[in-house]
């Protein structure tokens, strides 16, 4: 067990143990004689480094007999001061070891239950298993000797450099996997057109029609190649990009993307999803979308483009995907709006079309704008559908605030809750230097950091796992 595996309360105890001026207090009620003997070597060492011990009568006498000074406390059931209850109620302990003796002369179980409840209430680590207690004390002593909480600006290992530590984990796990981007739209922002990035999302969809009318093969090749090089340079080994296919650009971006996929196939795994930026309800746009889906790895969706008929949009793309035997990535709940319900709708439609386990929800920002009970309910539906989630932190945080009543939250999918619910979560970069995201540069460390900051989720190992998870790519 590394010190990163320890509970928050135990880490707090470890930090206090390293303090030069604050006394650390441990309560020991160690049950049978053999249990006392098992703990004694560790207790002696902790006593030597200044830990103050408190103990119930039998344990107290045992410690005194073995040269460990301590303060005797009566059992709660004795109802005599000073007793354990008074000290626990005042949070005077930093750690509690409470091993049952099996003594039937008093209500030991009741005492134990009260001690456990008060420890939980006051955030005090408690151990009721002799082996675990001994292992923990041994670990605490080891950390104390190694001085893991020593802070020195001259320390060559720079333990405060979480970026270095995180990127090393990513490297050891085989490199980043970027599940979402829009390479065909990249690198078109400039100081001259930056103001266009202030328009709302629907207006940008309209503006992009004019941008796309000027696409050329050489232009697309240069901009998309630059994106791929950016991914490679930071150790991304798997990347998926959406590519527009509609009545404006026809199949040109898709053809360029396929050529680049072939060019780079020995350097990075590239998957292509199709973006229906002009919707799929009109036959002229759907025609090119369907042709592109035949050429692509993943069928894409954007139900909000076909409002007020998002259900029909999903029916069409899921039918196409099922017929082609391909998975689906769908942009949903992008507005950070508690009234959006696209994540749940997508899950229900996935079940309806028999596409369980083949559908991924991209963004799902508005899920965080709902109250906790509603979030949990939707996550249960998502789990039934085998839904996965792709989070693009920079893009999520860029959503404009709305005048809506919602629980206080940051504009990003509730990643910690999704992970805790057992729902797969992947990481994406989204748009790179374009009208949607003028400042995003495709840096995956930045996306990881923004995820951790926005979700207040500093579980480095967990985030590194989801940032390097390649299970959502084809074999």
MOVEN-V954802 format. One record per residue. RES is the residue in three letters. PSI is psi in whole degrees, -180 to 180 (* if undefined). Layout:
res = <RES,RES>
psi = <PSI,PSI>
This chain:
res = <UNK,UNK,UNK,UNK,UNK,UNK,UNK,UNK,UNK,UNK,UNK,UNK,UNK,UNK,UNK,UNK,UNK,UNK,UNK,UNK,UNK,UNK,UNK,UNK,UNK,UNK,UNK,UNK,UNK,UNK,UNK,UNK,UNK,UNK,UNK,UNK,UNK,UNK,UNK,UNK,UNK,UNK,UNK,UNK,UNK,UNK,UNK,UNK,UNK,UNK,UNK,UNK,UNK,UNK,UNK,UNK,UNK,UNK,UNK,UNK,UNK,UNK,UNK,UNK,UNK,UNK,UNK,UNK,UNK,UNK,UNK,UNK,UNK,UNK,UNK,UNK,UNK,UNK,UNK,UNK,UNK,UNK,UNK,UNK,UNK,UNK,UNK,UNK,UNK,UNK,UNK,UNK,UNK,UNK,UNK,UNK,UNK,UNK,UNK,UNK,UNK,UNK,UNK,UNK,UNK,UNK,UNK,UNK,UNK,UNK,UNK,UNK,UNK,UNK,UNK,UNK,UNK,UNK,UNK,UNK,UNK,UNK,UNK,UNK,UNK,UNK,UNK,UNK,UNK,UNK,UNK,UNK,UNK,UNK,UNK,UNK,UNK,UNK,UNK,UNK,UNK,UNK,UNK,UNK,UNK,UNK,UNK,UNK,UNK,UNK,UNK,UNK,UNK,UNK,UNK,UNK,UNK,UNK,UNK,UNK,UNK,UNK,UNK,UNK,UNK,UNK,UNK,UNK,UNK,UNK,UNK,UNK,UNK,UNK,UNK,UNK,UNK,UNK,UNK,UNK,UNK,UNK,UNK,UNK,UNK,UNK,UNK,UNK,UNK,UNK,UNK,UNK,UNK,UNK,UNK,UNK,UNK,UNK,UNK,UNK,UNK,UNK,UNK,UNK,UNK,UNK,UNK,UNK,UNK,UNK,UNK,UNK,UNK,UNK,UNK,UNK,UNK,UNK,UNK,UNK,UNK,UNK,UNK,UNK,UNK,UNK,UNK,UNK,UNK,UNK,UNK,UNK,UNK,UNK,UNK,UNK,UNK,UNK,UNK,UNK,UNK,UNK,UNK,UNK,UNK,UNK,UNK,UNK,UNK,UNK,UNK,UNK,UNK,UNK,UNK,UNK,UNK,UNK,UNK,UNK,UNK,UNK,UNK,UNK,UNK,UNK,UNK,UNK,UNK,UNK,UNK,UNK,UNK,UNK,UNK,UNK,UNK,UNK,UNK,UNK,UNK,UNK,UNK,UNK,UNK,UNK,UNK,UNK,UNK,UNK,UNK,UNK,UNK,UNK,UNK,UNK,UNK,UNK,UNK,UNK,UNK,UNK,UNK,UNK,UNK,UNK,UNK,UNK,UNK,UNK,UNK,UNK,UNK,UNK,UNK,UNK,UNK,UNK,UNK,UNK,UNK,UNK,UNK,UNK,UNK,UNK,UNK,UNK,UNK,UNK,UNK,UNK,UNK,UNK,UNK,UNK,UNK,UNK,UNK,UNK,UNK,UNK,UNK,UNK,UNK,UNK,UNK,UNK,UNK,UNK,UNK,UNK,UNK,UNK,UNK,UNK,UNK,UNK,UNK,UNK,UNK,UNK,UNK,UNK,UNK,UNK,UNK,UNK,UNK,UNK,UNK,UNK,UNK,UNK,UNK,UNK,UNK,UNK,UNK,UNK,UNK,UNK,UNK,UNK,UNK,UNK,UNK,UNK,UNK,UNK,UNK,UNK,UNK,UNK,UNK,UNK,UNK,UNK,UNK,UNK,UNK,UNK,UNK,UNK,UNK,UNK,UNK,UNK,UNK,UNK,UNK,UNK,UNK,UNK,UNK,UNK,UNK,UNK,UNK,UNK,UNK,UNK,UNK,UNK,UNK,UNK,UNK,UNK,UNK,UNK,UNK,UNK,UNK,UNK,UNK,UNK,UNK,UNK,UNK,UNK,UNK,UNK,UNK,UNK,UNK,UNK,UNK,UNK,UNK,UNK,UNK,UNK,UNK,UNK,UNK,UNK,UNK,UNK,UNK,UNK,UNK,UNK,UNK,UNK,UNK,UNK,UNK,UNK,UNK,UNK,UNK,UNK,UNK,UNK,UNK>
psi = <121,166,-13,-15,-14,157,163,-44,-38,-36,-39,-40,-44,-41,-42,-36,-30,-11,145,-21,-25,128,137,135,131,132,130,123,94,23,-129,163,-41,-30,-42,-43,-35,-34,-22,-48,-40,-40,-42,-45,-41,-38,-38,-26,12,8,136,129,143,146,153,166,-55,-44,-38,-46,-38,-43,-42,-42,-22,21,18,108,147,170,128,132,142,157,157,-42,-22,-26,36,136,149,138,173,-39,-45,-45,-40,-41,-31,10,45,-2,150,-20,145,132,115,93,126,147,-23,10,124,4,-17,171,76,-40,-40,-44,-47,-42,-41,-44,-46,-45,-44,-35,-45,-45,-37,8,38,124,136,139,130,2,126,-41,-43,-39,-45,-43,-39,-45,-39,-42,-42,-42,-41,-45,-38,-46,-37,-12,55,-19,15,129,118,128,-18,0,114,-20,-11,63,-17,-11,84,-30,-48,-44,-44,-47,-30,-40,-43,-44,-44,-24,8,11,165,154,119,114,-7,129,173,75,-32,-19,-4,157,40,0,151,166,-28,-32,10,-34,-27,-23,-13,-12,159,169,-42,-38,-38,-37,-41,-43,-34,-22,-41,-37,-44,-23,-18,6,145,163,-44,-39,-48,-42,-43,-48,-42,-36,-39,-42,-45,-41,-38,-43,-48,-43,-27,10,21,126,-20,133,139,130,140,144,129,143,113,-172,-16,-52,-8,-127,9,-52,-36,-41,-40,-44,-42,-37,-41,-36,-43,-42,-41,11,-24,-2,-31,140,120,129,149,129,153,130,117,67,-18,17,178,2,-32,133,-37,-35,-38,-31,-49,-34,-47,-41,-41,-37,-34,-30,-20,175,-30,139,130,161,152,72,-29,-21,-26,27,142,27,55,-30,-42,-40,-48,-38,-42,-50,-35,-35,-42,-48,-43,-42,-34,-11,37,153,171,133,125,128,119,154,58,-14,-2,49,119,-16,-10,142,30,-30,-48,-42,-43,-43,-45,-40,-35,-42,-45,-38,6,35,27,136,4,9,137,136,122,124,-76,40,-42,-16,-35,-16,-3,162,164,-43,-38,-39,-46,-40,-46,-37,-34,-40,-43,-39,-40,-33,-4,32,141,164,138,121,132,90,-47,-46,-42,-44,-18,-4,137,145,143,155,72,147,128,160,147,129,163,157,82,152,148,77,-46,-42,-39,-46,-45,-28,-2,18,131,134,130,170,141,167,-28,-144,147,116,58,-169,-30,-46,83,-26,-16,130,7,11,118,-29,-42,-43,-40,-44,-46,-37,-48,-40,-48,-34,-2,52,81,47,86,-44,-44,-46,-39,-37,-46,-28,-15,3,118,8,-20,4,154,152,*>
